[in-house]
Amino acid sequence: MATLRVEVVTPERALWSGTATALMARSSEGEFTILPEHTSTVGDVVPEVLRVATEEGELRFAVHGGYFQVGPDHTDGVTLATVLAGVAEPTTEIDVERAQTAKEAAEATLSALSSNPDDHAGAALASAALARAELRLRAAAR
């Protein structure tokens, strides 16, 4: 029987590794699902909730962008799907209060920057912080 092994890693730590029945995420081309015996491929992962279906249930991770690779694990019948994210966290570890505070701070910064339309860098940083906070809040609410 074919097997899917999934690894979700960041530069700081391995978030999860194990046997799964499916990996579901979103790339710049749309949503995708990886199953056992999936063809080899590489692509990007955009900020969204990544889901890993296992025999025990579904695991979810807030992924703030990265890449994925799928290929044979050189073990008979095993497909390896690796997600390398710059920033990611299990949804069970999200501090909702901290995310809400970060969202409010980013919104306040954007509001203050609206009077200075020339600060493109500041607006970009505040917009990115707002997007990260909103993803964390969405992920924690599911």
Secondary structure, DSSP 8 states (H G I E B T S, - for coil): --EEEEEEE-SS-EEEEEEESEEEEEETTEEEEE-TT---EEEEE-SEEEEEEETTEEEEEEE-SEEEEEEE-SSTTEEEEEEEESSEEEGGG--HHHHHHHHHHHHHHHHHHTT-TT-HHHHHHHHHHHHHHHHHHHHHH-
